[in-house]
Amino acid sequence: MIGLCGFSISQNFFFLIISALPLGLGVDAIDMAVNDYVALHYKAHHMNWLHGFLG
């Protein structure tokens, strides 16, 4: 949410890059949680499909 707000009010390129950091960290946290869930509850070929569609 902070990253998206930063994107909407940014007026220069440097602030846009700084705003992208929390956005990227949030997306990576969700990705790690989904990977952990799939690794614990499903088989390896499900993880392969997951990474194939996200890539």
C-alpha positions as CSV (number, residue, x, y, z in Angstrom):
1,M,0.0,0.0,0.0
2,I,2.8,2.4,0.8
3,G,4.6,1.6,-2.4
4,L,1.5,2.2,-4.5
5,C,0.8,5.5,-2.7
6,G,4.4,6.5,-3.4
7,F,4.0,5.7,-7.1
8,S,0.9,7.9,-7.3
9,I,2.5,11.0,-5.8
10,S,6.0,10.6,-7.1
11,Q,7.2,13.6,-9.1
12,N,10.8,12.5,-9.9
13,F,12.5,9.3,-10.9
14,F,14.5,8.9,-7.6
15,F,11.3,9.0,-5.5
16,L,9.7,6.4,-7.8
17,I,12.7,4.0,-7.3
18,I,12.4,4.5,-3.5
19,S,8.7,3.8,-3.6
20,A,9.3,0.6,-5.5
21,L,11.3,-0.9,-2.6
22,P,8.3,-1.6,-0.2
23,L,6.2,-2.7,-3.2
24,G,8.8,-5.3,-4.2
25,L,9.3,-6.5,-0.6
26,G,5.5,-7.0,-0.2
27,V,5.3,-9.0,-3.4
28,D,8.2,-11.2,-2.4
29,A,6.7,-11.9,1.1
30,I,3.5,-13.1,-0.6
31,D,5.5,-15.2,-3.0
32,M,7.5,-16.8,-0.2
33,A,4.3,-17.6,1.7
34,V,2.7,-19.3,-1.3
35,N,5.8,-21.3,-2.0
36,D,6.0,-22.5,1.6
37,Y,2.3,-23.5,1.6
38,V,2.6,-25.4,-1.6
39,A,5.8,-27.1,-0.6
40,L,4.2,-28.3,2.7
41,H,0.8,-29.4,1.4
42,Y,1.3,-30.5,-2.3
43,K,3.6,-32.6,-4.4
44,A,6.7,-31.3,-6.3
45,H,4.9,-31.2,-9.7
46,H,2.5,-28.6,-8.2
47,M,5.4,-26.4,-7.3
48,N,6.8,-26.8,-10.8
49,W,3.4,-25.6,-12.3
50,L,3.3,-22.7,-9.8
51,H,6.7,-21.5,-10.8
52,G,5.9,-22.1,-14.5
53,F,2.9,-19.8,-14.4
54,L,4.5,-17.1,-12.2
55,G,7.6,-17.0,-14.4
